[in-house]
Amino acid sequence: VYKRQAVTHELKTPLTTIRMYVEMLEQGMAADPRRQKRYFEVLGTETARLGRLINNVLELSRLEKQQRPMTYGYGDLSDVVKKVETTLAPQLRSAGFDFQVENRLKGPFAYDAEVLVQVLINLMENSLKFGGGSERKEIRLTIERHKGNVNLAVSDTGPGIPRNDLKRIFEDFYRAEDEMTRTTSGTGIGLALVKRFARAMEGQVTAANNPQGGCTITLSIPADTDTDHTI
């Protein structure tokens, strides 16, 4: 019951915002072109957010049923980074976040670009959601090879994760019980989906708090992957 309620509530949130802004536009409350532009930007952002939430639910279902094949191609992740930056630019700008990328890869490797885009967007939206009240609003993506793997680390300056929850945040529908999560909506699907995708790519995902504050979630996947691998 909780799972259905959490998903339903999270899907209703962007729908409520979309409905409100459409009504304001219909009532002529955005006569100023600048305000009108801002309203349309909100509608675009919330519509995209709703689409990603629905896609998360569908992807989790496919992975549970082992009906989600991995489609590999070779590259240096520049295509993935560009797509993530383009997709989240409105949210980053609106929330006042600074996004930095350090791609240390040298040479191509095999990966599923669509999956990695979805993984990174989920991780970054998590940082955006919980770091909104922080004095420093920064998200950094670091990509590098390490011991036969490629590591993609998303680090933020948010409140961090309670120690007791570090190993549980990737469980299906799990949400840490602290003041931050009680005042922030969420389904608990995003990070669970990241873990499922990590396993599908024969990798792993870990979380750790940063000494200076915030947390870092690292996806580690094999640098040499069988491109015919499916689940």
C-alpha positions in Angstrom: 0.0 0.0 0.0 2.8 2.4 0.9 4.5 1.8 -2.4 1.4 2.7 -4.4 0.7 5.8 -2.2 4.3 7.0 -2.6 4.3 6.6 -6.4 0.9 8.1 -6.7 1.8 11.1 -4.6 5.0 11.8 -6.4 3.3 11.6 -9.8 0.6 14.0 -8.6 3.1 16.7 -7.5 4.2 17.8 -11.0 0.6 17.3 -12.3 -0.7 19.7 -9.7 2.0 22.3 -10.6 1.2 21.9 -14.3 -2.5 22.3 -13.7 -2.0 25.4 -11.6 0.2 27.2 -14.2 -2.1 26.3 -17.0 -5.0 27.8 -15.1 -3.0 31.0 -14.4 -2.2 31.3 -18.1 -5.9 30.7 -19.0 -6.9 33.5 -16.6 -4.5 36.0 -18.1 -2.3 36.2 -15.0 0.8 36.3 -17.2 0.2 39.3 -19.4 3.9 40.3 -19.0 5.9 38.5 -21.7 8.7 37.8 -19.2 6.3 36.3 -16.7 4.7 34.3 -19.5 8.1 32.9 -20.5 8.8 31.9 -16.9 5.4 30.1 -16.7 6.1 28.2 -19.8 9.6 27.2 -18.5 8.0 25.8 -15.4 5.5 23.9 -17.5 8.3 22.5 -19.6 10.4 21.5 -16.6 7.5 19.9 -14.7 6.3 18.0 -17.8 9.8 16.6 -18.3 10.0 15.7 -14.7 6.7 13.8 -14.9 7.9 11.9 -17.9 11.1 10.9 -16.1 9.1 9.7 -13.1 6.8 7.6 -15.3 9.9 6.2 -17.1 11.5 5.3 -13.8 8.4 3.2 -12.8 8.3 1.5 -16.2 12.1 0.8 -16.2 11.9 -0.7 -12.6 9.1 -3.0 -13.8 11.1 -4.1 -16.8 14.2 -4.8 -14.7 12.2 -6.8 -12.2 10.8 -8.9 -15.0 14.2 -9.2 -16.7 12.9 -7.6 -19.8 15.3 -4.7 -20.1 18.2 -5.5 -22.5 21.4 -3.4 -22.3 22.4 -1.8 -25.6 26.1 -1.1 -25.7 28.1 1.3 -27.9 31.6 2.7 -27.7 32.4 6.2 -26.6 34.0 8.4 -24.0 30.8 9.4 -22.2 30.8 12.9 -23.8 27.4 12.1 -25.3 26.0 11.1 -21.9 27.3 14.2 -20.2 25.9 16.5 -22.9 22.5 15.0 -22.7 22.4 15.2 -18.9 23.5 18.8 -18.9 20.9 19.7 -21.5 18.1 17.9 -19.7 18.8 19.3 -16.2 19.9 22.8 -17.2 16.5 24.5 -16.4 16.4 22.8 -13.0 20.0 23.6 -12.1 19.5 27.2 -13.2 16.2 27.6 -11.4 17.5 26.1 -8.1 20.8 28.1 -8.3 23.1 25.1 -8.5 26.6 25.1 -10.0 27.3 21.9 -12.0 30.9 20.9 -12.7 32.2 18.0 -14.8 35.6 16.4 -14.7 35.9 13.7 -17.4 39.3 12.0 -17.0 38.6 9.2 -19.5 41.3 8.5 -22.1 40.0 6.3 -24.9 36.5 4.7 -25.5 34.8 1.9 -23.7 31.5 0.1 -24.1 28.4 1.4 -22.3 24.6 1.9 -22.7 24.2 5.6 -23.2 20.5 5.7 -22.5 20.9 3.9 -19.2 23.8 6.0 -18.0 21.8 9.2 -18.8 18.9 8.0 -16.7 21.2 6.9 -13.9 23.0 10.3 -13.7 19.8 12.3 -13.9 18.4 10.3 -11.0 21.5 10.9 -8.9 21.6 14.6 -9.7 17.9 15.1 -9.1 18.4 13.5 -5.7 21.1 16.1 -5.0 18.9 18.9 -6.3 16.0 17.7 -4.1 17.9 17.4 -0.8 20.5 20.1 -1.3 18.1 22.9 -2.1 18.4 24.5 1.3 22.2 24.3 1.5 24.3 27.5 1.7 26.6 26.1 -1.1 24.7 24.5 -4.0 27.2 22.5 -6.0 27.1 19.2 -7.9 30.2 17.7 -9.3 30.4 14.7 -11.7 33.8 13.0 -11.9 34.5 10.3 -14.4 37.7 8.2 -14.3 39.1 4.7 -14.8 40.0 2.7 -11.7 41.2 -0.9 -11.5 39.5 -2.1 -14.6 36.3 -0.1 -14.1 35.0 3.2 -15.1 33.7 5.2 -12.0 31.0 7.9 -12.3 30.9 9.8 -9.1 28.2 12.4 -8.3 29.2 14.6 -5.4 27.1 17.3 -3.8 27.2 19.8 -0.9 23.9 18.9 0.6 23.0 17.6 4.1 24.5 14.1 3.5 23.0 10.8 4.4 22.4 9.5 8.0 25.0 6.9 8.8 22.4 4.2 9.5 20.9 4.7 6.1 24.0 4.6 3.9 23.6 0.9 3.1 19.8 1.0 2.7 19.2 4.0 0.4 19.3 1.7 -2.6 16.5 -0.6 -1.4 13.3 -0.5 -3.3 11.0 2.4 -2.1 13.3 3.1 0.9 13.4 6.6 2.3 15.6 7.6 5.2 13.6 8.7 8.2 15.0 12.1 9.2 13.8 15.7 9.1 14.9 16.2 5.5 12.9 13.3 4.1 9.8 14.2 6.1 9.7 17.6 4.4 10.8 16.4 0.9 8.6 14.3 -1.4 9.9 11.2 -3.1 9.1 7.6 -4.1 12.3 5.8 -3.2 12.4 4.5 -6.7 15.3 6.6 -8.2 18.2 5.2 -6.2 16.7 1.7 -6.3 16.6 1.9 -10.1 20.3 3.1 -10.1 21.2 -0.1 -8.2 19.2 -2.3 -10.5 20.9 -0.8 -13.6 24.3 -1.1 -11.9 23.8 -4.8 -11.5 22.5 -5.1 -15.0 25.8 -3.6 -16.2 27.7 -6.0 -13.9 28.8 -3.1 -11.8 27.9 -1.7 -8.4 26.9 1.6 -6.7 28.0 2.9 -3.4 27.3 6.0 -1.2 29.5 7.8 1.2 29.4 11.1 3.1 32.0 13.7 2.3 34.3 15.0 5.0 33.4 18.6 4.1 29.7 17.9 3.9 27.3 16.4 1.4 27.6 13.0 -0.1 29.1 11.2 -3.1 27.4 8.3 -4.9 29.6 6.3 -7.2 28.6 4.0 -10.0 31.4 1.6 -10.9 31.0 -0.4 -14.2 33.4 -2.7 -16.0 35.6 -0.8 -18.5 35.5 -3.8 -20.9 31.9 -5.0 -21.2 30.5 -7.7 -23.4 28.5 -5.6 -25.9 26.1 -8.5 -26.5 25.2 -8.7 -22.8 21.5 -8.5 -21.9 19.5 -9.3 -18.8 
